[in-house]
Amino acid sequence: MAKRLKVLADTSGIIALLDASDKHHESVIEVVENYDIIIPSTIIPEVDYLATKYLGESAFAILSV
């Protein structure tokens, strides 16, 4: 089996993943499907704040899948 490359996520990438209207959403979906994603714990509070403020609580529904 081929070894998958790893990608280090940043806040903007996670927000694009959560926001279907973001211009980078489809590209981020492709990356998530094809690479192992590393999410640093240091960006979690920022993602939480920005997603809740601009996208609302429903933005986190994708995480329950």
Residue pairs with C-beta under 8 A, 6 or more apart in sequence:
4 34
4 35
4 36
5 35
5 36
6 35
6 36
6 37
6 38
7 31
7 35
7 36
7 37
7 38
8 38
8 40
9 37
9 38
9 39
9 40
9 43
10 43
11 43
11 46
11 47
11 50
12 24
13 24
13 28
13 31
14 39
14 43
14 47
14 51
15 22
15 47
15 50
15 51
15 54
15 55
16 22
16 23
16 24
16 25
16 27
16 28
17 25
17 28
17 29
17 32
17 62
18 51
18 55
18 59
18 60
18 62
19 25
19 51
19 54
19 55
19 59
22 28
31 37
51 59
51 60
52 59
